[in-house]
Amino acid sequence: MKLRVLFLVGLGVLGVSACQQGSAPAPAPHTQAIPANAAAAEPKEAGAKLKFKDGDDRERFSLKPKDDGAKLVDGSDQEVARYKWKGGELKVSGPDDTVLAYVTGGPDAYQVKDAARSAVRYTLAREGAGWKLTDAQGAVLYTVAPDGGGASVKGASGAEAVHVKVRDGKLSLRDPSGKTVLATKQPVSPEAAACLGFDSLDLPLRMALLFRLQTPAGAASP
């Protein structure tokens, strides 16, 4: 009787061993491969964008910093201009990469040159505690003067064209009647924002001057 029991136990052990040896290993969990160039395909942005809205809180345009410069887009996120550092110069291009101008010089005088860098179109230079914008003939177009923590932008006639006001972390550009034309809650200096008041210049050039004044010294390298 004992012999029979031992025999049956032995068969049971052999059966369990055979099942373990014949069972297939559990399949490895499926993982989705990540393309090696996925990160490279993402646009390289450096810092938060500088967004401007109008008096009705509608987004008008934004400046998006990039590793090599910045990009200007409208309220629908459509590209308006490109800014790219070329040594110490800032190249201004259209969405199709057509060169519009170059901003050279600094830190107390900047020149807006044509696409060939052969002619100076505008000069923005320090004047006392403020700035003065002149055309190719040296005629004064605008002056910028600090005023109560903000800035006052006056036209060639001496009348105020735009007032830059800073209050409760918000910067606004207001017309002579006090109506808000543009506003932002992102950090930007009043003198840099004052460049948006140079209405006789196209927006890509106004924003190029703002970007150049806003860029810290030493950061204008490619």
C-alpha positions in Angstrom: 0.0 0.0 0.0 2.8 2.4 0.9 4.5 1.6 -2.3 1.4 2.4 -4.3 1.1 5.8 -2.6 4.7 6.7 -3.3 4.3 5.7 -6.9 1.2 8.0 -7.4 3.0 10.9 -5.7 5.9 10.5 -8.0 3.7 10.6 -11.0 2.1 13.8 -9.7 5.5 15.5 -9.3 6.6 14.5 -12.8 3.3 15.9 -14.3 3.7 19.3 -12.6 7.3 19.5 -13.8 6.3 18.7 -17.4 3.6 21.4 -17.3 6.1 24.0 -16.1 8.6 23.1 -18.7 6.1 23.2 -21.6 4.4 26.5 -20.6 5.2 29.5 -22.9 6.7 32.6 -21.3 4.4 35.6 -20.8 4.5 38.1 -23.7 6.4 41.3 -23.0 4.2 44.4 -22.6 3.8 46.4 -25.9 5.6 49.7 -25.9 5.3 52.3 -28.6 8.6 53.4 -30.2 9.4 57.1 -29.9 11.1 58.5 -33.0 14.6 59.7 -32.3 14.0 63.0 -34.0 10.7 63.8 -32.2 12.3 66.4 -29.9 14.1 68.0 -32.8 10.8 68.4 -34.7 9.5 70.7 -31.9 10.0 74.4 -32.4 12.6 75.8 -30.2 11.1 78.6 -28.1 13.0 80.5 -25.4 10.9 82.0 -22.7 7.3 83.2 -22.6 5.8 85.1 -25.5 5.1 88.8 -25.3 1.4 89.2 -26.0 -0.4 92.4 -26.8 -4.2 92.9 -26.7 -6.3 95.9 -27.7 -8.7 97.9 -25.5 -11.4 95.3 -26.1 -9.2 92.5 -24.7 -8.7 91.0 -28.2 -5.2 89.6 -29.0 -3.6 91.7 -31.7 -0.1 90.2 -32.0 2.6 88.4 -30.0 6.4 88.2 -30.0 7.6 84.6 -29.5 11.2 84.3 -28.5 13.3 81.7 -30.2 16.8 80.3 -29.5 18.1 82.4 -32.4 15.8 85.4 -32.3 12.0 85.7 -32.2 8.9 85.4 -34.3 6.0 87.9 -34.7 2.5 86.5 -35.1 -0.9 88.1 -35.4 -4.0 87.5 -33.2 -4.7 84.3 -35.3 -1.2 83.0 -34.7 -0.3 83.7 -38.4 3.4 84.6 -38.9 4.0 88.3 -39.7 7.8 88.6 -39.3 10.9 86.7 -38.3 13.8 88.1 -36.3 17.2 86.3 -36.3 20.5 87.3 -34.8 23.4 87.6 -37.2 26.3 88.3 -34.9 25.4 91.6 -33.2 22.9 92.4 -35.9 19.2 91.6 -35.9 17.8 90.4 -39.3 14.2 91.2 -40.0 12.4 89.0 -42.5 8.9 88.3 -43.8 7.1 85.0 -43.4 8.6 83.9 -46.7 12.1 84.7 -45.4 12.4 87.8 -47.6 14.8 90.2 -45.8 13.1 93.4 -44.9 15.8 95.2 -42.8 18.6 94.9 -40.4 18.8 96.5 -36.9 22.4 97.3 -36.1 24.3 99.2 -33.4 23.7 99.6 -29.7 23.4 100.1 -26.8 22.8 103.9 -27.1 22.1 104.1 -30.8 20.4 101.7 -33.2 20.1 101.9 -37.0 17.5 100.3 -39.1 19.1 99.5 -42.5 17.7 98.3 -45.7 17.9 94.7 -46.9 21.3 95.2 -48.5 22.7 97.0 -45.4 23.6 99.8 -47.8 21.4 102.6 -46.5 20.2 103.8 -43.1 16.4 104.2 -43.0 15.9 105.1 -39.3 18.1 105.8 -36.3 17.0 105.4 -32.7 19.4 107.1 -30.4 19.6 108.1 -26.7 18.6 111.7 -26.0 19.0 112.6 -22.3 17.0 110.1 -20.3 14.9 109.2 -23.4 15.2 108.4 -27.1 14.9 110.1 -30.4 13.9 108.4 -33.7 15.1 110.1 -36.9 14.7 109.3 -40.6 17.3 108.9 -43.3 17.7 112.7 -43.6 18.1 113.2 -39.8 14.6 114.7 -39.4 13.0 113.9 -36.0 10.0 111.6 -36.2 9.4 110.7 -32.6 10.8 111.4 -29.1 10.4 109.1 -26.1 10.7 110.5 -22.6 10.3 108.8 -19.2 7.1 109.9 -17.5 5.8 108.8 -14.1 7.1 105.2 -14.3 6.0 105.0 -17.9 6.9 106.9 -21.1 5.6 109.7 -23.3 5.9 109.3 -27.1 5.7 112.6 -29.0 5.5 113.1 -32.8 7.5 115.5 -34.9 5.1 118.4 -34.0 5.8 117.9 -30.3 2.3 116.7 -29.5 1.9 113.5 -27.6 1.0 110.5 -29.8 1.0 107.7 -27.2 1.4 107.5 -23.5 2.9 104.3 -22.0 1.4 103.6 -18.5 2.3 100.9 -16.0 -0.2 100.0 -13.2 -0.7 96.9 -11.1 1.6 94.8 -13.3 -0.1 95.8 -16.6 1.5 98.0 -19.2 -0.8 99.9 -21.6 -0.3 102.2 -24.6 -3.0 105.0 -24.6 -3.9 107.5 -27.2 -4.2 111.3 -26.4 -7.8 110.7 -25.3 -6.7 108.2 -22.8 -8.2 105.2 -24.7 -6.1 102.0 -24.4 -4.7 101.0 -27.8 -2.5 98.1 -26.7 -1.8 96.4 -23.4 0.2 93.5 -22.0 0.7 91.8 -18.7 4.1 90.3 -19.7 7.2 92.1 -18.5 8.5 94.7 -20.9 10.2 98.0 -20.3 8.2 101.2 -21.0 10.9 102.6 -23.3 10.9 99.4 -25.4 7.0 99.3 -25.5 7.1 103.0 -26.6 8.5 101.8 -30.0 5.0 100.5 -30.8 3.9 104.1 -30.8 6.0 104.8 -33.9 3.0 104.6 -36.2 4.8 105.7 -39.3 6.9 102.5 -39.2 5.5 99.2 -40.3 4.7 96.8 -37.4 7.7 94.4 -38.1 10.1 97.3 -37.8 8.4 98.7 -34.6 8.6 95.3 -33.0 12.2 94.8 -34.1 13.2 98.0 -32.2 11.1 96.8 -29.2 12.8 93.5 -29.3 16.3 95.0 -29.6 15.8 97.4 -26.7 14.2 94.7 -24.6 17.0 92.2 -25.2 19.5 92.3 -22.3 23.1 93.3 -23.1 25.1 90.3 -24.2 22.1 88.3 -25.2 22.2 89.4 -28.8 24.5 86.5 -29.9 23.4 83.7 -32.2 
